[in-house]
Structure formats: C-alpha cells, structure tokens
Amino acid sequence: MVIRKPTKTTTSEETSTLVELPLVQRPIASLVPSADGHYLNLKIEKLNQTAASVEYELLYNLPDGRTQGVPGMIQLAGQKVIERSLLLGSESSGKFRYDTGVKEGTLTVRFRNEAGKLVNKYSTKFALLSNIKELTSIDEKFTFSLAKLNSKDFFVVMDTFGVTNEVPAALVAGPVGVFSSAKIPLAGTVKLDGTNIYKESASGWAKLEAGKSSDIGVFIGTE
C-alpha cells in the first residue's frame, strides 16, 4: 500500500553540511515508465558507499491541481544499485486506483550516514510524456525529436544527477536522460545548449553530428 505523506523536511542546518561531489562520482538516477504509464521504475546506480540509507520522494501533479507523493526509505547495506516500482495512484487490499493525466513531477533523493545525518541530496523535475514527438524537459532547455512516433509509448525526461564516464570537455548543459517504455531503439534529433552534444554509452561519450542520435539515453552539451 502506498502511503501518501511528505517525508521529513531538510533543515537549513543539514543542507549546509552537504558534500558536493564531482559529476562522475554522483549517483545516477532514472525513472522508466511502464507500458501502461501507471508505474515509474526508479533506479539509482553508483550509490554513495559512505551512506547508510537513501530516502526517495516522488511528487507529481494531477490535472486538478493536487499533488501526490510516493515516499520511501532503503537501508543500503553495501548495495551499489537499488530499484523500486513506484505506483502513480494507490492500492488498498489488492485494489488499484490509477492517477491519470500526470505530466510532470519532482524526484528527490537524500543520502544519510549511520547517525542519520544528511550527506548528499539531489533533486530533479521530470516530464512524463506520451503521444508526442517532441520530448522536452520541464525547463524547455532540452528536446529529443523522435524520428517516428508510436502513440502507445511513454517517456520520461529528467536530470540524471551523475554520469558513468568523465565528460570530454567543459560541461554546459546536462546530464539529461530520456527513458521510455519502448523496448526498441528510438532514433531522433537532440537540441541542447553547448557547441557539442554527446550521448553516453557504456564505453564513453559519442559526439552527435547535427544532433542526430540512433537512440534515446543520457545526453550532455559541452564547450
């Protein structure tokens, strides 16, 4: 059962003690929508090994102006990757109610040490999109224009907090991730600030010519 209540508010005193990590040392977060758009699969990789627990809070907006939340806390116990399936709705006694018309929200993750002290905090706004070719971030600074539209696919556009590989030049924009319910490569064209645009892969960064990309993924803009 999903409990709809806010997590503990971070105080200014806690915020002042946060550790600022280089981009490549930060955790990497993603929200992958399910085929029906009712769930977002939260995945956090490269977990801070000095943290004992991570708190996550997904807030999303409904068409009538209400805000719903999906909070949670996980004891890490040395885990390097965690995943949780987050329901956009509620469940009671095996009966589900799905929230419809969700277009955007915020993901916040907080890492705490054994004493419960906040050591890292990351937050991003995300866009949940479907039946649209122009996949645009909430701040409208990033767009992935799909070469072909499948109206049944769902997409999330969000900041990923960190990256796997060192960036090839001075960062101007990103990292921005595009995640989908689709199980096939989705080609398109990327628009993002910076002289050069790169897409990340397991082996490093691939420079995009004229912004053309063979698939969605994580992107940055550099000098």
N, C-alpha and C positions, 0 to 999 in steps of 0.2 A: 504493500500500500504506500503510495506517495504522500508524504506529509507536506502540506503547504504552509511553511512558516519560514521567516528570514533567519539566516544564520547570524552568529554574533558579529556585531559591527566592529570593524577595526578602528582602534583609537589612534589619535594623532601621535601618542607616545610610542605605540607599536610601529606605526609607519616610519617613524624617524630612525628605527633600528634595522630597517630592511637592508639586505645585502644586494647590491647591484652587480649582476653577473654579465660577462660578455655574451654577445648574441649566441655564439656557438656552444656556450655552456648552459644556456637556459633550457628548461623543459619544452617539449614540442607538443602542442595540443591540437586536436582535430575533433570535429563534430560531423559524423557521416549520417545522413538521413536514411531511414528505412524506405523500402519500396513504396509503402503507403503513406509516408510522410508523418506517421504518428509517433515515431521514435527518433531520437538523435543518439547515435553511439559515440559516447565520449571516450577518447583515447588520449592518454598522457604518457609520453615517452621521455627517456633521458631524465628520469626522476632525480631530484637532488638527494644525494646519498647522505647528507648531513641532517635531513629532515626525518622526523619520526612519523609524521602523518600529513595528509593532504585533505583539505576541505574544498569541495566544489559547490558552486551555486549557479544554476542556470535560471535566469529570469527571462520571461518572454511576454510580449504584449498581445492582448486579444483585440479584435476589431471594436469591441465596445469600450475600450479604454482601460480595462482591468489588467493587472499584472499578475502572472502566476509564477511560482518558483519551484524548482526541484533541487533541494539541498542534499548534501551527503558528506560523509567523512570516512576516510580509509586509513587504517594503520598500515604503513608501508612495509615494515619488517624486511627491508632489503630488496623489495620489488623494484625493478627497473622500468616496468610498463604496467599501467592499470587500464582497465576498460569497464565502462558501465553503460547500460542501455537506459536512456532517460526518456520517460513517457511524457508526451505533450498532452496531458489530461490527468485522469485519476483512475484508481482501481480500488474496488471495495468488494470483498467476498467473491472474487473472481469475475466481477462485472466491471467493464471498462467504459469510461466516458472520454472521448477524444475531443480536444480543443481544435477547432477549425479556424482557418483564416490567419494562422500565425505567420507573420512575415519577418519579424526581427526580434532580437533579444540581446542579452549580455551573458557572457560566461566569465566567472571569476574563480580563480583557484588560489588557495592560501596554503603555504607550507609551514609547519610548526615543528620545533625541536621537542626533545623528550620532556622538557619542562612546560611545554605548551606555548612557548614564545614564538611569535611570528617571525620567520626568517626571510621568506620570499612571498610576493603577491603579484599576480598577473591578471589582467582583465582585458576583454575584447568585446566589441559589439559584433554581432553576426547577422547576416541576412539569410533567410530561408526562402528559396525561390523555386518556382515551377512554371511550366508552360510559358517560358520566356527565353529569348536567345541572348539577351544582353545581361550577363551575370555581373551585377555591380555591387561593390561594397557599400556599407551604410554611409561612409563619408564621401562616396562617389569619386574617390581618387584611383580606383581600380575597376577595370571592366574586362571580362572574358567574353568575347562574342563567339558564340557557338557556330560552327560551320553548318551544323544540321540540328534541328530541333526535334526532340521526342517529348511530346506533351506529358508523358507519364513519368518522366524523371524528376527527381527533387535534387536541389543543390543547396549547399551552404558556402557562403563566402565569409572569411574571418581572418584575423591575425592569428598566426600560429605560435607566437611568443618567441620561439627559438628556431634554430636550423640544425641540420646534421653536419654540414660542411662549412668550413671557413668561406666567407664571401670573397669573391675575386677582386673587388675594388670597394672604394668608399660607398657605404650604403646611403641611398637617397630615399627609397621607399620600400615597404615590406618588412618582414616576410608576410605575404598574403596567400592563404590557401583556398583552393576551390575543391570541395568534396561533393560526391554525388552518390545517389542510389544506383546509378547505372553501373553495369559490370563490364563495360567495353570502353576502349579509348575514345575520347571525345575531343576532336580537333577544334581549334579556334584561334582567335587573334586577341592578344593581350594589349591593353593600354594601361600604362603605369608610369609615374614620374621617373625621370632618370634618362641619361644618354643611352644606356644599355639595359636590356631586360634579360633576365636569366630565369631558367626553370631548374629546380633541384631534382637530382636523381640520386640513387644510392652511391654512384661513383663520383659525384660532384655537381658542378653547375654547367648547364648548357646554354650558351648565348642564343637568343632567338633572333632570327633575321626578320626584320619588318614586323616583329611581334608575333610571328606565326608559331603556333605550338601544336604538336601532334596529340596532346592530351592535357587534361586538367592536372593540377598539382600545386606545388608551392613556388611562388614567384617573388623576385626582388627586382628593384631598379637601382642601378649604380651610376657613379660618375663615368 
